[in-house]
Amino acid sequence: MDIKINYCSVWNYKPRAAGLADNIKEKFGTSPELIAGSNGVYDIIVDGKTIFSKHKTNRFPDNNEILEMLKGWKQN
């Protein structure tokens, strides 16, 4: 499972992204790649597919929400 977290460095979303990355590593044993971006981006990408986009939902995800999505992804 290849996981990337694309976060906005301008708005300092890195601590949020790093916290999610720590949760993912703890739960699944894989370290997501953190990718600095801009324009308020906060996307979670798994195996090349965006599973969460702040721009599409107008909100940040709850970390548990992403962990549940990944749990289902891993089972497939």
N, C-alpha and C positions, 0 to 999 in steps of 0.2 A: 504494500500500500504506500504510494508516493503522495505525501501531503505537503501542501504549500499554504502558507498564510501570507497573503499580500496585504500589507497595512500601510496607512498613511504616516510617513515620518514627519510631515509638516505639522500635523495635528497631534503628534506624539502618541500614536496608538501602539507603539512598540511594547510598552509594559503589558497592555491587554493581550497583545499577540503572544508575547513571551509566556504569560500565565497560561493561556490556552495550550501553547506548545508543551509546557511542563505537564499539564493534565493529560494530554495525549500520550506523551512519553511514558508517564506513570501507568496509564491504563492499557496501552497497546504495545509499549516497548519500541516505538518508532519515534524518531525525532523529526518533526516537521521542519521544512526549510522556511525561514522568515525572509520575506522579500519586501524591501522598503519601496514605497510608492508615494503618490501624492493625490491631491483632489479628494481627500476624505475616503479613500478606498479602504475596505476591510472585507476581503474575500477569502473563503476557505475553498481550496481546490484539491480534489482527490483524484489521482490517476488521470489528470488532465481535464476533469469535469468540475465546474464550479458548483459546490453543494450549498453555499451560502454567500450572498452578496448584500452588503449593507446598503448599497445604492438601490437594489431592487426592493428591499424590505423596509427601508427607512429606519432601521434600528440595528443595534448590535445584537449578536446572538448571546444567549446564556451558554456558558461553557458546557453544562450538562446536555443542552440541546444538541450541540455539535458532537459530543461523545456518543449520544444515542444514535445520531445519524451514522457515525463511523462504525458503531457496533453492527448496525444493519448492513453497512457496506462490506464489512469484513466477512459477514456470514454468507454473502452472495458469491 
